[in-house]
Amino acid sequence: MMNDFDKKIKEIKGESLKSISIETVQINIGRKCNQECEHCHLSASRISNEEMSLKTMEEVIDGIKKITPSKIEITGGAPELNRHFKAFIKELVKLHKEIIVRTNLTALCEKEMENLAEFYKKNEIHLIASLPCYEEENVRKQRGEGVYEKSIKVLKALNSIGYGKNLSLKLDLVYNPAGAFLPPSQRELEEDYRNELYKRHKIVFSNLLTITNMPIGRFWKTLRKEGREKEYLKFLRDSFNPLTIDNLMCLKQINIGWDGTVYDCDFNLALGLPINHGLSAHISTIDINSLIARRIVTGDHCFGCTAGTGSSCSGSLI
């Protein structure tokens, strides 16, 4: 049975949404996080105990060798909190791909993380760091007391070792809205971030990425509590932009969860929607060739990626 998003895509493209390549392998190595952000699609927290094991990491590496993507992206939760994080990164670096780590910044303030910034520099890790606003009050509302101060401290430390300054040490920042609305123009907001962060803290960065709040996880719970879930879903549907379709991230990536299950994206992971529509979907057993031109598993949440100028883990789509 086709859902509303599938119907919309078929109406425009004449067929279901299908992948076209695998340029990026995104790996979620755990749901544990030192923050509890109100927009988190995974509802991650300190008490979350899902964590990728060394065995699964080995299976993931074997799978990546067969897929040969150009980029490998590590995410969570706060991926740094996985006990095997550094060991995994060291093995991935040997594959000679671009390695990206998505960080909430404050994880670098945790115990035993003192040398992590230098570790990132040594391995030329591309960092994508969450900073939902350049103003302290807005960050506090989304992420809690003290998060802004710690984030600024870490950004300054990263700048001091070359991040955001050297081409080989990319430091991208991520903005997400403070509520049930779409991000503003990514280009214009990036200019605001540059001006404000430099004026206030002498902080520099590479690029700003804007991401829409998805109607799942902790953000969905907040919407339901406020009785606004139907309103937000309608808003996303009404904001559908057909120009975003050909740039959707699921067309050129896969996501591997902490247990080795393969998904089309991290949002599908959060919803428990693996690839192959119910068939085998573990990285150790899946037919790699079947990942190309696969039919994407979709749902109402996908309207979040096609609303306005579009949204992806790499920012705006158009």
C-alpha positions in Angstrom: 0.0 0.0 0.0 1.4 3.4 -1.0 1.7 6.1 1.5 1.1 9.8 0.8 4.7 10.6 0.1 5.1 7.7 -2.3 2.0 8.8 -4.1 3.4 12.4 -4.4 6.7 11.1 -5.9 4.9 8.8 -8.3 2.6 11.6 -9.4 5.7 13.8 -10.3 8.3 11.2 -11.4 6.0 8.5 -12.7 7.7 5.9 -10.5 8.7 5.2 -6.9 11.8 6.8 -5.3 14.9 4.7 -6.1 18.5 5.1 -5.2 21.1 5.8 -7.9 24.4 5.3 -6.2 26.2 5.0 -2.8 28.5 8.0 -2.4 28.1 8.2 1.4 27.9 5.4 4.0 26.5 6.9 7.3 27.1 4.8 10.4 25.2 5.3 13.6 27.4 3.8 16.3 25.1 4.4 19.3 22.1 6.3 20.8 23.9 7.4 23.9 24.4 11.2 24.2 25.4 13.7 26.9 22.5 16.0 25.8 18.8 15.6 25.5 17.8 18.0 22.8 14.2 18.7 22.3 14.4 18.2 18.5 16.3 14.9 18.5 14.9 12.4 16.1 16.5 9.5 18.1 15.4 10.7 21.5 19.0 10.1 22.5 20.2 10.6 26.1 22.8 9.5 28.7 20.6 6.5 29.7 20.4 5.1 26.1 22.5 1.9 26.0 22.4 1.0 22.3 26.0 0.8 21.1 27.8 -0.7 18.1 30.1 -3.5 19.1 33.6 -4.2 17.8 32.2 -7.3 15.9 29.6 -5.2 14.1 32.3 -2.5 13.4 34.4 -5.2 11.7 31.3 -6.3 9.6 30.7 -2.7 8.7 34.3 -2.2 7.5 34.0 -5.4 5.4 30.8 -4.0 3.8 32.4 -0.6 3.1 35.3 -2.3 1.3 32.7 -3.8 -1.1 30.7 -0.7 -1.5 33.6 1.7 -2.0 31.9 5.0 -1.2 33.7 8.4 -1.3 32.6 9.5 2.1 32.1 7.7 5.5 30.1 9.6 8.1 29.9 8.7 11.8 27.0 9.8 13.8 25.0 9.0 17.0 23.8 10.0 19.7 27.1 11.5 20.5 29.4 9.0 18.6 32.4 9.9 20.8 30.7 8.1 23.7 31.0 4.7 22.0 33.8 2.8 23.8 35.3 1.7 20.5 35.1 5.1 18.8 38.8 5.9 18.4 39.7 2.3 17.3 36.9 2.4 14.7 38.1 5.7 13.3 41.7 4.4 13.1 40.5 1.5 11.0 38.3 3.7 8.8 41.1 6.1 8.1 43.0 3.1 6.5 40.4 3.0 3.8 41.5 6.4 2.5 38.0 7.9 2.3 36.8 11.3 3.6 35.8 10.6 7.2 33.1 12.8 8.7 32.1 12.9 12.4 28.9 14.6 13.5 29.5 16.1 16.9 27.4 18.0 19.4 30.7 19.7 20.6 30.0 19.3 24.3 31.0 15.6 24.1 34.6 16.9 23.8 34.2 18.3 27.3 33.5 14.8 28.8 36.0 12.9 30.9 38.7 11.1 28.9 38.0 13.4 25.8 40.9 15.8 26.5 42.9 14.7 23.5 40.1 14.1 21.1 40.5 17.4 19.2 44.1 16.5 18.4 43.1 13.0 17.4 40.6 14.6 14.9 43.4 16.8 13.6 45.9 14.0 13.2 43.4 12.0 11.2 42.1 15.0 9.3 38.5 14.3 10.3 35.8 16.5 8.8 33.7 17.7 11.7 30.0 18.6 11.4 29.1 20.3 14.6 25.6 21.2 16.0 25.1 24.8 17.0 21.4 25.6 16.6 22.0 29.3 17.1 24.7 31.9 17.7 22.7 33.4 20.6 23.0 31.8 24.0 19.3 32.0 24.9 18.1 30.1 21.9 20.7 27.3 22.5 19.7 27.1 26.1 16.0 26.6 25.3 16.8 23.7 22.9 19.8 22.1 24.6 19.8 23.1 28.3 21.9 25.2 30.7 25.6 25.4 30.0 25.6 23.9 26.5 26.3 27.2 24.7 29.3 28.0 26.9 30.8 24.6 26.4 30.1 24.6 22.7 31.9 28.0 22.3 34.8 26.7 24.4 35.2 23.7 22.1 34.9 25.7 18.9 37.6 28.1 20.1 39.8 25.1 20.9 39.2 23.6 17.4 40.0 27.0 15.8 43.2 27.1 17.7 44.5 23.9 16.1 43.4 24.9 12.6 39.8 23.7 12.3 37.7 26.1 10.2 40.9 27.7 8.9 42.9 25.0 7.1 41.3 23.4 4.0 42.2 19.9 5.3 40.4 20.6 8.7 36.8 21.3 7.8 34.5 22.5 10.5 30.9 22.8 9.4 28.1 24.0 11.8 24.5 22.8 11.8 21.4 25.0 12.4 18.0 23.6 13.1 14.9 25.6 13.8 13.8 26.3 17.4 10.2 25.1 16.6 7.7 23.9 14.0 8.9 26.0 11.1 11.4 25.7 8.2 15.0 27.0 8.3 15.6 30.4 6.7 17.9 30.7 3.6 21.0 28.7 4.3 23.3 31.2 2.5 21.9 34.2 4.3 21.9 32.5 7.7 25.5 31.4 7.1 26.5 35.0 6.7 24.8 35.9 9.9 26.6 33.1 11.7 29.9 34.2 10.4 29.4 37.8 11.4 28.0 37.1 14.8 30.3 34.3 15.9 33.3 36.3 14.9 32.1 39.5 16.4 31.2 37.8 19.7 33.9 35.1 20.0 36.4 35.4 17.1 35.2 32.0 15.9 35.5 30.9 12.3 34.1 27.9 10.5 33.9 26.3 7.0 30.2 26.1 6.1 26.7 26.3 7.7 24.2 23.5 7.1 20.5 24.0 7.8 18.3 21.0 8.7 14.5 20.8 9.1 13.1 19.4 12.3 11.7 16.0 11.4 8.3 15.0 12.7 9.7 12.0 14.7 11.4 11.3 18.0 11.5 13.8 20.8 10.3 16.6 18.5 7.2 14.6 17.6 6.5 14.0 21.3 6.6 17.7 21.9 4.3 18.4 19.0 1.8 15.8 20.2 1.9 17.3 23.7 1.1 20.7 22.3 -1.6 19.2 20.0 0.3 20.4 16.9 1.4 17.2 15.2 -1.3 17.3 12.5 -0.7 21.0 11.9 3.1 20.4 11.4 2.6 17.5 9.1 0.2 19.5 7.0 2.6 22.4 6.9 5.4 20.1 5.6 3.1 18.6 3.0 2.0 22.1 1.9 5.6 23.2 1.7 6.5 20.3 -0.7 9.0 21.4 -3.4 9.4 19.1 -6.4 12.8 20.6 -7.1 14.2 18.9 -4.1 13.5 15.3 -5.2 16.5 14.7 -7.4 18.8 15.9 -4.6 17.4 13.8 -1.7 20.2 12.3 0.3 18.7 8.8 0.3 19.4 8.6 -3.4 23.1 8.4 -2.8 23.7 7.0 0.6 22.9 4.2 3.0 22.8 4.3 6.8 24.0 1.5 9.0 22.6 1.2 12.5 24.4 0.2 15.7 23.4 -3.5 15.2 24.5 -3.6 11.6 21.0 -3.2 10.1 21.0 -1.1 6.9 18.6 1.8 6.4 18.0 4.5 3.7 18.7 7.3 6.3 19.1 7.9 10.0 15.5 9.0 10.2 14.3 5.6 9.0 16.6 4.1 11.6 14.9 6.1 14.3 11.5 4.7 13.1 12.7 1.1 12.7 12.3 1.1 8.9 15.2 -0.9 7.3 15.8 -1.1 3.6 14.3 -3.9 1.4 10.8 -3.5 2.7 11.1 -6.4 5.2 13.7 -8.6 3.6 17.2 -9.3 4.9 18.9 -6.0 5.7 22.1 -6.7 7.8 25.4 -5.4 6.4 27.0 -8.8 6.9 24.5 -10.7 4.7 23.0 -8.2 2.3 23.7 -8.4 -1.4 25.7 -5.2 -2.0 24.5 -5.0 -5.6 20.9 -4.9 -4.4 21.7 -1.6 -2.7 22.0 0.2 -6.0 18.6 1.1 -7.6 16.7 -0.1 -4.5 13.3 1.3 -3.8 13.5 3.7 -0.9 11.4 3.1 2.1 9.4 6.2 2.8 6.8 7.7 5.1 5.1 10.9 6.1 8.3 12.1 7.8 9.9 12.3 4.3 7.9 15.5 3.6 10.5 17.1 6.0 13.2 16.6 3.5 11.2 18.0 0.5 9.8 21.1 2.3 10.9 24.5 1.2 14.5 24.4 -0.1 14.8 20.9 1.2 16.8 19.3 4.0 19.5 16.7 4.4 22.4 15.8 6.7 24.4 18.0 4.3 22.1 20.9 4.6 19.7 22.6 2.1 19.1 20.8 -1.2 18.5 23.7 -3.5 
